[in-house]
Amino acid sequence: ICAIEINHVLADRLGDKYKYVRVYRADFLDWSPDQPFDRIVMNPPFRNAEDIKHIQHARKMLKPDGRLVAICANGPRQRKQLQPIAREWIDLPEGSFKDQGTNVNAAIVVLEAE
């Protein structure tokens, strides 16, 4: 298991809490793996539609039979660019992340390798 986190504080916490996770402190959009992944689970940033860029970048990292599951904003840009290529699109209830301080509507998107 590996994780990519740009925030050094969060990366350190992740590495301290889960010793079996290899944590890379990097900007995900500038990062590339040594080998492709079978599965990717991600919660990318939503600001300025960055979730779309992160999800598209991650999809390129999958093995031919790989699968990606991501949380994304449930907005018109995400629906236009991600929903047509999604194997599954699951609308999350409004306020799903209210306890974390955001009221952004979100969805779970499931994609297969290109």
N, C-alpha and C positions, 0 to 999 in steps of 0.2 A: 504494500500500500504506500502510495506517495501522495503528498499534498503540496500545492504551490500556493504560497501566501506572501503578498507584497509587504504587509504590515509586520514589522519585526517583532512587536510585542505579541501579536496574535500567533505568529509563527513559533515563537519561543514557548508560549503556553501550549500550543498544539504538540510540539515536540516533547515537552515535559510531561504532559498528561498521557500521551500515547507513544510509548517507547518503540512500538513496532511500526510506526509510521515514519517514513523518510520525508522530511520536510525541506522543501526548496524555498529559500527566501528570494523571490523573483517576481517580476511583472509577468503574469501569465501570457500576455500577448507577445512577449519577447522570448518565451521559454519553449523549448522543444525537447521531447523525451529521447532517450537512447534507443528505445524500441517502442512499437505501438502497444496500445492497451486493449485488453478484452472488454473492459467496462470502465466507464467514467461517470462519476456522480459529482455534481457541482452546484454551487450556489454563487453565481457570478454577481458582480456589482450591477445595479440597475441604472445608475446615473447616466444620462445622455445616451441611452440605448446601448450601453457597453455590454449588457447581457447578450445581445445578438452577436456582437463581435467575438466575445469569449466562447459562446456556444459553437459558432462556425469554426473558430480556431481549434477547439477541442475535438470536433467531429473529424478533423483531418488527422488526429492522433490515434484513431481507432484501427484495430485490425479489421480485415475484410468482413468478418462476422461479428464485429463489435457493436456495443450498444452504449448510448449516452443518455443519462437521465439528469435533467437540470430543472432548477426553479428559475423562472423568468418573470419579468413584468408581464401582466396580461393587458397589454395595450395594443393600439392599432398597428404600430410598427412591428411588434413581435408577432402578432397574428398574421400580418402580411408576409413576413419573411420566414418565419419558423413553422407556422401551422401547416402550410402546404407540404413541407418535407417531413413532417412529424409522423411517426408511427402511431403515437398517441398524444393527445392534448387534454390535460385534465385541469379544468377551472377550479381554483381553490376558493373557498368561501371568502367573502369580503371580510377584511379585518383579520386575516389569518396571522399576520405578523404585528398586530397592534401592540402586543405585550413587549415586542422588541423595539417599539418606538416608530413604526412606520405603518401607514395605512395604504400603501401601494397594493393594488390588486395584483395577484400573482397566479401563475399556472405552473403545472409540472409538464414538461415536454420530454417525450421519449423519441430519440432518433437512432436510426441504424447507421452503420458506416456508409460512406458514399459509394 
